Amino acid sequence: MNDEQDPKENPWMKSMLIWAGVIVALLLTVSMFGAGATAEQGSAMSYSSFRDKVAEGSVKSVAIAPDQISGELTNGDRFTTTPVGNDTGLVKLLDDNGVDYSGQAEETPSIWQYLLIQSLPFILILGIAFFVLRQMQKGSGSGAMGFGKSKAKMLTEKQGKVTFEDVAGIDEAREELEEIVEFLKNPGRFAKLGGQIPKGALLVGSPGTGKTLLARAIAGEAGVPFFTISGSDFVEMFVGVGASRVRDMFEQAKKNAPCIVFIDEIDAVGRHRGAGLGNGNDEREQTLNQLLVEMDGFEANEGIIIIAATNRPDVLDPALLRPGRFDRQVVVPRPDIEGREKILEVHMKKVPIAPDVNARTIARGTPGFSGADLANLVNEAALMAARRGKRMVAMDEFEAAKDKVMMGTERKSMVMTEDEKKMTAYHEAGHALVAVHEPASDPIHKATIIPRGRALGMVMRLPERDNYSYHRDKMHANMAVSMGGRVAEEIIFGYDKVSSGASGDIQYATKLARDMVTQWGMSDKMGPLQYEEEQGETFLGYSQAQRVHMSDETAKLIDKEIRGLVDAGYDRAKDVLTTHEKQLHLLANALLEYETLSGDEIDELIETGKFERPDGDVIKPSEVPSVGTSIPKAGKKRKGPFGGGDPKPQGI
C-alpha cells in the first residue's frame, strides 16, 4: 500500500487546510483595510510644531480634513497632526508662507467593504459551527462532542501480524477458532449442509493464558476487517453514552461486514443485572441491554462475529451467555507440560539459545505457568544473560530466572546470624528429608537457605507430570513434609527454641486437612459429605469458604478430625527424622556450606553420604553438628499453657 495519502482522504490534512484558509482570509482583510492608510500616513507631529514649521517655510503642502491634517515637508518627509479647536487663522498662515493646501473629505467605505465588515462576525460563527458539526460527525468518537461514538479500532497488519503459528499449547481452543476463520474464508463449504456461522465465541480462561493472543491470531488469519475494543470503553459517567457507543460500533461493523468484533474484558459491561447495590449501575445495565439487542435482537446482524474474552465467566449475565449470542464458550486453560514446551519453543526463537538449553526440562519445572508467565521467564533469562555479558542464553540463566519468578529475588543484602542460618538449614533439611522418605511425595528439585522474597529458605518439589487430581496417600505425605521443618527444629534445638518460621507450613497443613474433611470426604468419621462450600467472590486473591448449616456437635467433630490429620502428619515427620537423625545433620551441614543443593545432590548425599558438585569436587559433609557451633540438646518437653502437654501454636 502506498504510504502517500490524498489530502482529501486524510482528515488531519483537511482540517489543516481549512484553518490555513481562514487565517489567510483574515490576513488579506486586514491588509486591505490598513495598507492604504499605512502608506499615506507619516510621523505624528504636535499642532504647535506644525504651525512653527509653516512659519519657518518648511512645509510644502497640506491636506486639511475635519479631524486631521496631513502633509509633506520641504525635505520630502510625510507628517500628520490633529487640529486644536477651530483655528480660523490657519488659512492666512498658509497663504503668507506660500504653502499649497487643499481640503480632504471624510473617507466612506465602499458597499463591498461595508458588507464584508458587517458579515465578518457571522462568517466566523458559521466557521466554528461547521467545525464542531464536522467533529460530531466523525466516526471515531475521538473528536470534540464525540463521546457517543464507538472507540473500536480496526486492527491492521502494521500493528504486528500474529497467526496461529504463534499460538501454542492450547490446541483445542485453537481448533475451535480455526473453524470460524475457515467459515469466513469458505462459507459455501458449510452452507451446503445448512450450517450457519457462529454469531459469537466467548474465550474463558485465567489471566495470561492467551485469550487476547488468540484473538490477534484470528485477526491475522481471517482476512476480514477486525475491530477491537475493551469492555470498559463503553461505560461513561453520562447516562446513555454506553448504549450509543454500542449502536455506533455495530453500525461500523455492518458497513464492513463480514467482519469480526473483539471485546476484551467483557465482564466490565456484561455483569449480572441486578446483582449490585441499588439494582446495579443504570448506565452499565442500559449498555448491556443494548449489547444484547444488537447481538441477537429483532434485527439480525448478518456477517458480524462477536468474540469476547473474560476471566470471570461466573459474573456474566445469563442472557449474554445463551446460544444465539455466544454460541461457543471456548475454555483457554493453563497449558500442560506438552503445551509449556511448545510455548517455550515459540518464545525461544526470539533469543539466541545455548546448546545446553532443554525446553522439556524447563517445562517440567514450571507447573501451573501460563503463557504469559513462560514469556516472562524467557525474557528474564535473556536479561540475566545480558547482565552477565554472555552472547547466548544458557540453562544457568533459565534456572536462575525460574527461581526468581517462582521464589522471588535473592535478598543478598539481608544479614543473618550464624544461629539463624543454622536454624534455617535444619528447618529446610527437615522438609527435604521427610520428602525423600515419603514414597508418595513429589521429588525434590532444589533446597536452599538463601533468603528469597518473604522466605528465609525453601525446598522446592516438582511433580514428574501434571497432576489433575490428588490421592489420599499424597495428601498425607504433603502433610508430613509440611510438618518436617517444625519437627526438625524441635528435635535439634529443643522445645523452647522452636521458631515462628513454620507459620506458612502450619497454614498449609491446616487448609489441606480442612479440605480433606469438609469438601473431599476423606474422613472416616465425617463420611463423604460436604460441610463447606467455596464462595464465588474472592477477596485479596483468596476464595472464601463458608460452612453449611450444621450442629455444634458436628462442628466440634470436624475440628477434632482436622486436628487429628495434622497431628498424624506431625507424628509421621517425627518418626522419619528421629530414625534418620544422622542424615538430618548431614543434609543441614551441606546446606550450611553450599547454601543450595539440587534434588540429585540430596538423593546422592542421603544414599552414599557424599555428592559430586558440578565443578567435579566430591563433597562429604560431617554427620555431626559443625565444630564451634552451640547447638543445644533437645530439652525435655514441658507442658504448654493450654494444658495436656500441647505445644503452643506458632504463627497461625
N, C-alpha and C positions, 0 to 999 in steps of 0.2 A: 504494500500500500504506500502511495506517495505521501511523504511527510508534509509536503506543502499543501495548505488548505486555502480554499477560496474564501476571501473575506466575507462573502455573502453567507457562507456556511459556518463561520466562526462567530459565536455570539459576543465574545470579548472584542473582536475586531470591529464588529458592527457598533458596539457601544462606544468604542474609542472614536470611530469616525463621526458618530452623531455629536459627541461632545466637542470634537475638534471643529465641526461646522458651526456649532453655537458660538464658540469662542471667536472664530474668525469673523462671524457676522457682527458681534459686539464691537470688535476692534475696528471694523470698517465703518460702523455707525459713528463711533467716537471720532475717528479721524475725519469723517465727512463734515461733522459739525465744527470741529476745532481746528482743522487745517488752515482754512481761510483766515480766521480771526487771529490765529497764532502768527501767520505770515505777515499780516498787516500791522500788528501791534509792535511797539518798540518798548524802550525802557520808560518806567514811570518817572514823572517829574512833578514837583510841587508847583502850585499855581503861581506863587510869588517868584520862583525861579524862572517860570515860563515868561512872566512879564519882564523880568530883568533881561532875559535872553532877547526878547523882542526889542527892548530899549537899546541893547548893545548892537543890534543888527545881525545877530547870529541865527535868526530864524528865517528860513527861506519861504516856507508855505505852511498853511494850517487848514484843517477841515474842522468846522465847528458843528458839533452835534448838541442836542439839548442837554445831555448829561456827560459829555466827554469831548475833549479837544485833542486831536492828534495832528501831527505834522512832521516836517523834516527840517533839520538844521542845515546851515550852510555847508557843514563838513560831511553831510550825507547821512548822519545818524537819525533814526526814527525815534519819536517820543510820544508819550500820551500824558494828559493831565486832566484833572477834574475841575471845572469852573466853580468859583465860590460866589454864591448869591447871583444877583442879576447885574453883571458888570457892563454898564452902558458905555463906558469909556474904552472898551476893548477894541471896537472897530476903529475909533480915531487913532489909538495907539498903533494899530496895524498899518493904517494909512500913512501916518507920519514916518514910519520906518520902512515903508515900501515892501511890506510882506504881502504875498499873494494869498488870499483867503477865500474860502467858499463855505457854503452851508452843507450839512450832511443829514439826510432824512433817516429816521429810525428804521432799522432793518426788520422786515417781517418775513418769517419763513414761508417757503412755498407750500402749496397744498400737499405735495408728497412728503415733505419734511414734517408737516403738521400731522398727517395721518400716521407716519412712522413713529413720531414721538408719542402720540396717544395710544397706539396699538402695541408698543413695546412691552408694557406690563402684562397685557393679555397673552402675548406670544410666549413670554417667559412662564406664565402659569400653565398654559397649554403644553409647553415642553416638559415641565415637571410632571404633569398628569400623565402624559404619554409615556414617560419613563417608568412611572410607578405601575401603570397598567401592563407594560411590557414585562416588568419583573413579576407581576402577579400571574401572568400567563405562562411563565417558564415552567416546564415540566419537572425540573429537578428539585424544586422546592427550596433551593439554597438562596434565592434572591429575597429582596425585601417583600414582605407581606406573603411569603410563600410557605407559611407553616402548615397549610392544608395539603401540600403536595407530598408525594411519596419520596422517601430518601433512598429508595432502592437504586443500586448501582449496577450497571451492566459490566460483567466481568469479561475482559478481553485477554488476548494472548500476551499483551505487553506486561501484564502483571504476574507473569510466571506460569507457564502452562504446566499442569500436572495431569498425568494419565494414570490408568490403572496399573501400569508397570511400577509406579512409585508407591503403590499401596500393597503392603504385605502383612501377613499374619492374621488377617480377618477374611478368609476366603469365602465363608458362607455369606457374609454381608455384601461382599464384593460381587458375588454371583447374582444376588437379587437385584442389585442396582445395574449390573451389566445388562440385564433383561430390559430395563427401562430404556437404556441407551439404544439397545438393538431395536426396540419398538419405534423409537424416533427415527432411526436410520432406515428401517424397512418395515413400515406399518402394514403393508399388504400381506406379509407372511403370516401375521397374526389375525388380520381381518378376514382371511379366507375361512377360518374356523369360528368366526363370530367373536373373537377375543377383542376386548376393549383395553385401551391403555389405562394403567392405574392413574387415578386422579392425584394421589398423594402418597408419600412414603415418609414415615417418622423414624428417624435414627435415634436409637436409645442406647446409652452407654455411659460408663463412668468418665469423668474428665480425663482428657489426654488419650483416649482410645482411638481417635482418628475419625471422628464424625465429620468435622469440617474438612479434613483432608479428602474423605470420600466424596463430599460434595464438590470440591475443586476438581477431583478426577472426573466426575460426571460432566462438569463444565468443559473440561479439556477433550473428552471423548465424544460428547453428543453432537457437536457441530451445529447447535441451535443457540439462539440468544439465551443468556443465563443471567438472571437478576439475583442479587444477594442483598439481604437486609437483616438487621438484628431485631429481635422482638422488642427491645427497649426503644427502638426508633419510632414506634407507633404512638406510644403514650406520652402525652404532654400535660401540662397543668391546665390547658384550655379544654373545656368540655366540647366534644365533637371533633377535635382535631385528629385523634387516632382513627376514627371511622372514616373521616375524609381521606386520610392517607391510605387506608386500605382500599377504598374505592379507586383512588388515583393509581395505586400500584397495579390493580387488576386491569384498569383501562390501558396502562402502558403495556401490560402483558398481552392483552387482546390484540393490540396493534402489531406485536411481534410474534404472534402465535405461528407455529408451535414453539413453545419456549419453556424454560424451567425457572421457577422462583424458589430460592433457598432462604428460609427463615431460620436464622441461628438463635439459640436460646429462646425457643418459643414459649417456655414456661413464664417468661416475663409478661406475656399478654394473654396466655391461654389457661391461667389458673382457674380452678373450680369456682363457678359463680356462687355467690352467697356464702362463701367459706370464711370471709373476713369479718371484722367488727363493723357493725352498721351496714350489713349486707354488702360489704366489699366496696371497692372503688368504682363509682358510677362510670367514670371515663374509661377505665380499663374494661369494664363489662360491656359498654357500648362498642368498644373496639373489637372485643371478642365476638359479639353478636354480628357485627358487620363482616368479620372474617368468616364466620360460619355460613352466612348467607352467600358470600362471594364464592366460597369453595364448593358448596352444593346447595344452592337455593332454587328459586323459581326459574331463574335464568341460568342456563348451563354455560359454563366457560370451557368450550372445546379447545383442546390443544394446549392447555396450561397445566403443567405438572408442578405440584407443590411438594417440596422436600424440606422437612424441618428437622432440627436436632435439639435434643434436651438430655440432661442427666437427671431429671426429676419427673419421670412419667407419672408418678403417683399423685401429683398435684394438678394434672391437666384435667380439664372439663371432659366428662364422658361424651358430650355431643361432638367434641373435636376429634375423638379417637374412633368414632364409628366408621365402618366401611362407607365409601362414598365421599368421604373427606380424606381420611388417611386409610387407604385400602391395605397398606402394609406397615407393619411395625418391625423394622429391621434392628435386631439387637447387635450392637457392636461391643463384644466382650473384651476383657483383657486377654492378650494373646497367651497361648500355651508355649511350651518350650520350643516346639517347631516354629510357631509364629514369631517368637522372640528372635530366633536365629535368623529368620528371613528379614525381619525388620532391621536387625543389626547389620546384615549384609548390605541392605539398601543404603543405610547411613554411612557405612564404612567406605562406600565407593567415593565419598566426597573428601576423604582424608587419606594420606599416604600410610599404609599399614605395613608393619614389620612382618617377616615370615613366621614369627613365633605366636602370632595372634590367632586364637581359635575361637570363632564365633559361637560354637556349640558350648564350649566351657563357660563363656560369659553368659550365654542364655541360661545354662543350668544354674548359675549363681545369682540370677536375678528373678526369682519367682515373684509374681504379682506386679511386675513392672508393666506400665502401659507403653504405648508407642512413644508418647512424649517423654516419658522417663528414660527410655532407651536412647532417644535422640539427644537428650541432655547428658547421658552417660558418655556417648561418643564425643560430644563437644567438650566435656570436662577432661577427657583423656587427651584430646588434641591440645587443649590449652595447657595442660600439665606438661606434655612433651615439649611444647614451645618454650615454657618457662625453664625447662631443664636443658635447652639448647640442642634438642635432638632433631634430626631430619625426618624421622619416621616415628609413628606411634606404636610402641611395643606393648607386650602383655603386662609389663610392670605398671605402665600408665593406666591401663584399663582396670587393673586390680586396685590401684590407689584411688582412681576415680569412683569405682564401685564402693569402696569403703567410705569415701567422702559423702557419696549420695545416700548410702544406707545408714551409716553410723554418725555422720557429721564430720566436721573438720577437726583435725588433731589440735588439741589445746596445748601447744608446746610451751606457752608462757606460764602454764599452771605449775606451781611448785608444790610437790608432795613430800612429806617427811618419809623417812625410812619405814616407820611403823605403819603409815598409811599405805605405802606401796606393798608392804608385806601383807597387810590385811586384804588389799585388793587382789594380790596374787593368789592367796589361799581361797578367797571367795570365788574367783573365776576358775581356779583349779578344781574346786568342789563341783561346780556346774559341769565342767568338762569331764571329770572322772565318772560322775553318775551317768552322763550321756553315753560314755564309752561302754559302760557295763549294763545299760538298759537296751535289750535287743530291739525293742520297738521304737527307740528314739532315732531321729534323723542323724546322719553322720555329721561330724564337726567339720566346718570349713576353716574356721580360724578362731584363735583365742588371743586376746590382747589385754594388756593392762595400761595401754596408752589412753588417756582421757580423750573422749570424743563426744561432742555435743554435751548432753547433760549426764553422761555416764562416765564413771571412773575407769571402767573396764567392760569387756564384753566377750561373750562366747557366741559365735555365730554358727548356727546349724543350718544346713541346706538340704532339702529333700532331693532324692535321686531322680524323682519325677514329679510332675504337677499332681497335687492331691485335690480331689473334688469332694471327698468325704473323709472323716476320721473315725478310727475304730477305738473301742474301749481300751484296748491294751496300750495304744499310743497315747491316749489321754492320761492314763495313769503314769506312763513313762514321762510325759511332759510335766506332770505334777511333781514327780520325784526330782527331775532335773531342775525345776524352778526352786525347790527347797534345798538343792545341793549347796549353794553358796552360804545360806544361813547356817546349815548344819556344819559345814567346814569351819566357819568362824567359831562356833560353839565348841567343837572338838579340839581345835588348836589353841584358841585364846581363852577359853573358859566362858562360863555363863554370863559373868558380869562384864565382859569385854565385847559382847555381841554388838555390832554397829547397826545403824539405820540404813545401810546400803541395800538391804534386801526388800525395801518398800515396794519397788516395782515388781519383784518376784512374788511377793505376797499378794499384791493386787491381781496379778495374772492368775495365780493359783486359785484365788477365791472366785474370780469371774468364771474360770473354767469349771470349777466344782459346782457353782450355782447353775450354770447352763446344763451340766450333766444331770442335775437333779430336777430342775424346773422346766426344761424345754426338750431335752433329748431322751427322757425316760430311762436313765441309766442308774437308777437307784432301786434296789430290790424292794425296799420298804415303801417307797412312794409309788412305784409302778409306772407304767408307760402313760403318764398323764401330763398335760401341760399346765403348769402353775404360774407361768409368767409369759407375757406376750410383748414383743417389741413394738414400740411406738413408731409411727411413720415419720414424725418430725424428729429432727436432730438438733442438738444444742452443743455448740463448740466442737462439732465433728463427732460426737458420741451419741449413739441412739439410746433412747431412754426405755428401760423395761418397766412394766407395770404388773404387779401381781393381780391375778384374777381373784374373784371373791372366794375366800376360804376361811375356815375357822381358826381360832387361836391355836388349837392343838395341832392342826395341820402345819401352820406357820412354824411352830416350835420344832415339829418333826423335820421340816425342811432344813431349818438352821442346824439341827443336830446332824443330819446327813451330810450337809456341806462341810461341817467341822470334821466329820469322820473321814471324808475323802481327802481333805487337806492333811489331816494327821497321818493317814495311810501313806501319802506321798512323803511326808517328813520322815516316817519310820523307814521307808524303803531307801531314802537317801542316806539316812544314818547308818543303816546296815551295810550299804556299799562302802561308805567312807571309813567306817571303823574296821571293816575287813581288809581294806586296801589302803591303810594309812601311810605305808611306805611310798606307794605310788602317788599319794597326795603330796607328800614332801618333795618327791622327785619332780612332779609337774610344777609345783609352786616355785621351786628353786630355778627351774628352767625359765619360767616366766619372769622371775626377778632379774635374771641375767640377760635375756634376749627380748623381753617385753612382748613380742608377738611370735606365736607358733602356728604353723599350718596344721590342718587336720591330719595329714600324713605323718608329720613330725610327732604329733601327740600319740598317734597309734603306734608308731615305731618306738617311741620312748617308753610307753607302758608295756609293750611286748618284750623289748630287749634291754631296757634300762639305758639306752643311748639313742641318738639320732644323728643324722648327717645333714649339715646345713647346705644351702645351695652353693656356697663357695668351696665345698669339699671337706670342711672341717667336721670331724666326728666329735660330738659333744656327749659327755657322760656326767650329768649333774649328780650332786650328792643326794643320798636318800634320807639325810637327816637335816635339821634346820641349819641355815648358813652360820658359819663361825662368826662370833662377835655380835650376834643378834640376841635380843632379850625377849624371846617368846615365852610367855608364862604358860605353865602347865594348866591343863583343863581343871578348873576348880569344881568343887562339889556343888551340884545344882541345888540352890536354895529355893524355898518356896516363894512364889511370886505374890504380888499384892492382891491377886484375885483368889488366893486360896487353892488348895488341892495341888499345889506344885505346878500350876500352869504358868508358863512364862508370860511376861508382859508383851502384848502385841507391839511390834515396832513398825512405824512408817505406814500404817494403813490409812 
